């Protein structure tokens, strides 16, 4: 049972659920033939505003590289 998470600052944050993702792999195969620019190692390339190479399309998370 999880009741809180303690941050490095010592602050405790109440919670009911903790999700830990360790050793995940990207899943960007469906974008290979799309106009979205990818990095050589298959991440979605984004700028400092999380914008992709396609207008009005943002990407965030483990599948992106800045």
C-alpha positions as CSV (number, residue, x, y, z in Angstrom):
1,X,0.0,0.0,0.0
2,X,1.4,3.4,-1.0
3,X,0.5,6.4,1.0
4,X,3.1,8.9,-0.1
5,X,6.3,9.5,-2.0
6,X,9.2,11.2,-0.4
7,X,11.1,13.6,-2.6
8,X,14.9,14.3,-2.5
9,X,14.0,17.6,-0.8
10,X,12.4,15.7,2.1
11,X,8.9,16.8,1.1
12,X,6.3,14.1,1.2
13,X,3.6,13.9,-1.6
14,X,0.5,11.9,-0.8
15,X,-0.5,9.4,-3.5
16,X,-2.5,6.2,-4.0
17,X,-0.5,4.8,-6.9
18,X,3.1,4.8,-8.1
19,X,4.1,3.8,-11.6
20,X,7.7,2.9,-12.1
21,X,9.0,2.4,-15.7
22,X,12.4,0.8,-15.7
23,X,14.1,-0.4,-18.9
24,X,11.4,0.6,-21.3
25,X,11.9,0.6,-25.0
26,X,10.6,3.1,-27.5
27,X,7.7,2.0,-29.8
28,X,7.8,4.4,-32.7
29,X,7.7,1.9,-35.6
30,X,4.3,3.2,-36.7
31,X,5.9,6.6,-37.4
32,X,8.7,5.3,-39.7
33,X,6.8,6.3,-42.9
34,X,5.3,9.5,-41.5
35,X,6.4,13.0,-42.1
36,X,7.5,13.3,-38.5
37,X,11.3,13.6,-38.3
38,X,13.0,10.9,-36.3
39,X,16.5,10.7,-34.8
40,X,18.9,8.0,-36.1
41,X,18.0,5.9,-33.0
42,X,14.3,6.1,-33.6
43,X,13.2,8.8,-31.2
44,X,10.8,11.6,-32.3
45,X,12.9,14.8,-32.8
46,X,11.4,17.8,-30.9
47,X,12.5,21.4,-30.2
48,X,12.5,23.3,-26.9
49,X,8.7,23.7,-27.2
50,X,8.1,20.0,-27.8
51,X,7.1,20.6,-31.4
52,X,7.8,18.0,-34.0
53,X,8.7,18.6,-37.6
54,X,5.0,18.6,-38.5
55,X,3.0,21.8,-37.8
56,X,0.6,21.6,-34.8
57,X,2.0,18.2,-33.7
58,X,3.6,18.0,-30.3
59,X,5.4,15.0,-28.7
60,X,6.5,14.4,-25.1
61,X,7.9,11.6,-23.1
62,X,10.3,8.7,-23.5
63,X,9.8,8.6,-27.3
64,X,11.3,12.1,-27.8
65,X,14.7,13.6,-28.0
66,X,15.5,17.3,-27.9
